[in-house]
């Protein structure tokens, strides 16, 4: 009898309970199987003892033991709460319907989704999570593409650089370098001298000296590439000076190969004084034409504080002729100081040397400093600008208006 009950229980558990576990009916079917086995047992007991009575206490114990076994089996297999499962099913339905739903959602986000007060709020929250997920994917894709590009660039750099080292490009660059060097070598014999005065180290800070050396290197580069270059002289140049150290940093091994003349002598000891002209913005004399027989001197100085009169005083001490570029004569100066960088001065002098055209030469002046070229006499333009400035300041407004009325009638 007991063996039959055990066999029935095994059959029910092995066949029915797995199916019930998949559909959430395990507990009910387990109780049903327990009740069937118990009823079968009771029927068999009745057939053997027809006059016997049913023991209710034993029956309750058997039912309680079945419930405890069913509960223990259910607890042994942890299951997601029904509310979270329902929320996940809702998300899956919305995803299949084509709505903006994230592919992966955490339990905290799911709880936040369930706590949303309305359906529209839930949609907005899911859309936010969906966009956030898209941004993450996009960032990952960009990082991956960037990594791939970096690897490709490294691979290309590690190769033999066929494009850079092709025969034509190498031949062209080497040929042009030889041509430039040949011109510079010729200028050292036949070219017009141009002097850079390197005696302003004490008047500048380290940063200003660095800027000066950078501008001089740009000047040397554009001079070497010109059709008729100058023969550049670095005068008053001291070994192991700040100038010297900055030039070595700038040129490195090429410093000893530059086709220029470097000397610690003053230019008055090398050239006759009557041929020297010191270019300074403080000079009262304006340069009218470029003289090919003269030797122009440029002060190697970059001053952020605009120390006026330093180069002019030095030229006067040495008894040299001075000149200033005619910026006011050809340009409508608007704002800023009338100081130019050394490479801009070099461009202007090279253009004057080749073309003798001030308009072409002064195109190298930065456009932010002037409004255009002069088309009227300079005196009239100066008067007009002075009147406009006084009107802006509000000083003598009535007198200025009378002067304007006289000089510029209504017609």
SULGIKA-V51580 format. One record per residue. N is the residue number from 1. RES is the residue in one letter. BURIAL is 1 if it has 16 or more other ideal C-beta (glycine too) atoms within 10 Angstrom, else 0. Layout:
{{N RES BURIAL} {N RES BURIAL}}
//
This chain:
{{1 X 0} {2 X 0} {3 X 0} {4 X 0} {5 X 0} {6 X 0} {7 X 0} {8 X 0} {9 X 0} {10 X 0} {11 X 0} {12 X 1} {13 X 0} {14 X 0} {15 X 0} {16 X 1} {17 X 1} {18 X 0} {19 X 0} {20 X 1} {21 X 1} {22 X 0} {23 X 0} {24 X 0} {25 X 0} {26 X 1} {27 X 1} {28 X 0} {29 X 1} {30 X 1} {31 X 0} {32 X 0} {33 X 1} {34 X 1} {35 X 0} {36 X 0} {37 X 1} {38 X 1} {39 X 0} {40 X 0} {41 X 1} {42 X 0} {43 X 0} {44 X 0} {45 X 0} {46 X 0} {47 X 0} {48 X 0} {49 X 0} {50 X 0} {51 X 0} {52 X 0} {53 X 0} {54 X 0} {55 X 0} {56 X 0} {57 X 0} {58 X 0} {59 X 0} {60 X 0} {61 X 0} {62 X 0} {63 X 0} {64 X 0} {65 X 0} {66 X 1} {67 X 0} {68 X 0} {69 X 0} {70 X 1} {71 X 0} {72 X 0} {73 X 0} {74 X 0} {75 X 0} {76 X 0} {77 X 0} {78 X 0} {79 X 0} {80 X 0} {81 X 0} {82 X 0} {83 X 0} {84 X 0} {85 X 0} {86 X 0} {87 X 1} {88 X 0} {89 X 0} {90 X 0} {91 X 1} {92 X 0} {93 X 0} {94 X 0} {95 X 0} {96 X 0} {97 X 0} {98 X 0} {99 X 0} {100 X 1} {101 X 1} {102 X 1} {103 X 0} {104 X 0} {105 X 1} {106 X 0} {107 X 0} {108 X 0} {109 X 0} {110 X 0} {111 X 0} {112 X 0} {113 X 1} {114 X 0} {115 X 0} {116 X 0} {117 X 0} {118 X 0} {119 X 0} {120 X 0} {121 X 0} {122 X 1} {123 X 0} {124 X 0} {125 X 0} {126 X 1} {127 X 0} {128 X 0} {129 X 1} {130 X 1} {131 X 0} {132 X 0} {133 X 1} {134 X 0} {135 X 0} {136 X 0} {137 X 0} {138 X 0} {139 X 0} {140 X 0} {141 X 0} {142 X 0} {143 X 0} {144 X 0} {145 X 0} {146 X 0} {147 X 0} {148 X 0} {149 X 0} {150 X 0} {151 X 0} {152 X 0} {153 X 0} {154 X 0} {155 X 0} {156 X 0} {157 X 0} {158 X 0} {159 X 0} {160 X 0} {161 X 0} {162 X 0} {163 X 0} {164 X 0} {165 X 0} {166 X 0} {167 X 0} {168 X 0} {169 X 0} {170 X 0} {171 X 0} {172 X 0} {173 X 0} {174 X 0} {175 X 0} {176 X 0} {177 X 0} {178 X 0} {179 X 0} {180 X 1} {181 X 0} {182 X 0} {183 X 1} {184 X 1} {185 X 0} {186 X 0} {187 X 1} {188 X 1} {189 X 0} {190 X 0} {191 X 1} {192 X 1} {193 X 1} {194 X 1} {195 X 1} {196 X 1} {197 X 1} {198 X 1} {199 X 1} {200 X 1} {201 X 1} {202 X 0} {203 X 1} {204 X 1} {205 X 0} {206 X 0} {207 X 0} {208 X 1} {209 X 1} {210 X 1} {211 X 1} {212 X 1} {213 X 1} {214 X 1} {215 X 1} {216 X 1} {217 X 1} {218 X 1} {219 X 1} {220 X 1} {221 X 0} {222 X 0} {223 X 1} {224 X 1} {225 X 0} {226 X 1} {227 X 0} {228 X 0} {229 X 1} {230 X 1} {231 X 1} {232 X 1} {233 X 1} {234 X 1} {235 X 1} {236 X 1} {237 X 1} {238 X 0} {239 X 0} {240 X 0} {241 X 0} {242 X 1} {243 X 1} {244 X 1} {245 X 0} {246 X 1} {247 X 1} {248 X 0} {249 X 0} {250 X 0} {251 X 0} {252 X 0} {253 X 0} {254 X 0} {255 X 0} {256 X 0} {257 X 0} {258 X 1} {259 X 1} {260 X 1} {261 X 0} {262 X 1} {263 X 0} {264 X 0} {265 X 0} {266 X 0} {267 X 1} {268 X 0} {269 X 0} {270 X 0} {271 X 1} {272 X 0} {273 X 0} {274 X 0} {275 X 0} {276 X 1} {277 X 1} {278 X 1} {279 X 1} {280 X 1} {281 X 1} {282 X 1} {283 X 1} {284 X 0} {285 X 0} {286 X 0} {287 X 1} {288 X 0} {289 X 0} {290 X 1} {291 X 0} {292 X 0} {293 X 0} {294 X 1} {295 X 1} {296 X 1} {297 X 1} {298 X 1} {299 X 1} {300 X 1} {301 X 1} {302 X 1} {303 X 1} {304 X 0} {305 X 0} {306 X 0} {307 X 0} {308 X 0} {309 X 0} {310 X 0} {311 X 1} {312 X 1} {313 X 0} {314 X 1} {315 X 1} {316 X 0} {317 X 0} {318 X 0} {319 X 0} {320 X 1} {321 X 0} {322 X 1} {323 X 1} {324 X 1} {325 X 1} {326 X 1} {327 X 1} {328 X 1} {329 X 0} {330 X 1} {331 X 1} {332 X 0} {333 X 1} {334 X 0} {335 X 0} {336 X 0} {337 X 0} {338 X 1} {339 X 0} {340 X 1} {341 X 1} {342 X 1} {343 X 1} {344 X 1} {345 X 1} {346 X 1} {347 X 1} {348 X 1} {349 X 1} {350 X 1} {351 X 1} {352 X 1} {353 X 1} {354 X 0} {355 X 0} {356 X 0} {357 X 0} {358 X 1} {359 X 0} {360 X 0} {361 X 1} {362 X 1} {363 X 0} {364 X 1} {365 X 1} {366 X 0} {367 X 0} {368 X 0} {369 X 1} {370 X 1} {371 X 0} {372 X 0} {373 X 0} {374 X 1} {375 X 0} {376 X 0} {377 X 0} {378 X 0} {379 X 0} {380 X 0} {381 X 0} {382 X 0} {383 X 0} {384 X 0} {385 X 0} {386 X 0} {387 X 1} {388 X 0} {389 X 0} {390 X 0} {391 X 0} {392 X 0} {393 X 0} {394 X 0} {395 X 0} {396 X 0} {397 X 0} {398 X 0} {399 X 0} {400 X 1} {401 X 0} {402 X 0} {403 X 0} {404 X 0} {405 X 0} {406 X 0} {407 X 0} {408 X 0} {409 X 0} {410 X 0} {411 X 0}}
//
